[in-house]
Amino acid sequence: MTVAPLELDPSAATSLADKAYVAIRDRLIMLDIRPGDPIDDDELAKDLGVGRTPVREALKRLEGDRLVVSYPRRGTFATGMDISDLAHISDIRAQLEPLAARRAAERAVRTAHAELDELASHIQQLDIAQLDRTELMRWDLAVHRAIYRAAGNPHLEDVLIRYDNLATRIFCLFLDRLPTVDEHVGEHVELLRSIAAGDADRADDLAREHVLGFERAIRAVI
C-alpha cells in the first residue's frame, strides 16, 4: 500500500460527472467554497475543464449529500451550518463509527489489517505539529475511509462517508480556533492498531471516544 493523505483527486474518477463531483466535493468539504456561497456552474465548468452537464449532474449528487442546496429561480448554494448540525451528525457517527471499527477488527482480511497497521505507522512518523491543517484533515479522511473499507459493508461505508464529509466540513470551519487538531489526528494510531490486532472491543471504544472528542473540541470553541 502506498501511504498518502486522502487526495480527493478528480483524475481518479471514471467519468466527467464523477470528476466534477469529486472536485466540487473537495472544495465544499475543505471550505474552498464556504457555507452559503452561491455555486456558479459555468465558472466551475471552466475551472474544471468540463462541460456544464457534468457539473450539473455532480451538483445533483452533492445535493443528496447535503453539501449543496438548490432553490427554484435562485440557484444552488453551499449548505449552511449551525450548531444543531454538529449534534445531529455526532449522534449518527457515535453509533456507526464504532460499528465500522468493530467490523473491521472482526472481519477484515489479513492484508487489510496489515494495511491499517502500515497506515498507523506512517501517521505516527508524521511531524503532525508542522503539517498544514488542511493536510491534517486529509489524513483524517484517509484513516476513516480505510476503516470503512475494511469493515466490508458497502452500505455502511456509503453512509459513513457522507457523514464524515459533513463532520470534516464542520471541523474545517473551526480549524484556526482548535488547539488540539494534531492530537485528534494522532488518536488514529491506537485506533488503527487495535483494528489491525483484531481487538474489536478496544476499537469500538476508541472510535466512539474519537467521535465524541471531536464534538467536545468544537463545542469548546463555539
KACOR-V624042 format. One line per field, one symbol per residue. phi: phi as a letter, one per 40 degrees, with the letter a starting at -180 (. if undefined). A space follows every 50 residues. Layout:
BEGIN
phi = ???
END
This chain:
BEGIN
phi = .ccaccbcccccccacccdcccccddccccgcbcdgccbcccccccccgb cccdcccccccccccgcbbbbdgbhbbcccbaccdcccccdccccccccc ccccccbccdcccccccccdcccccccdcccdcccdcccdcccccccccc cgbcccdcccddccccccccdccbdcbccbcccdccdccccccccccgcc cccdcccccccccdccccccbc
END
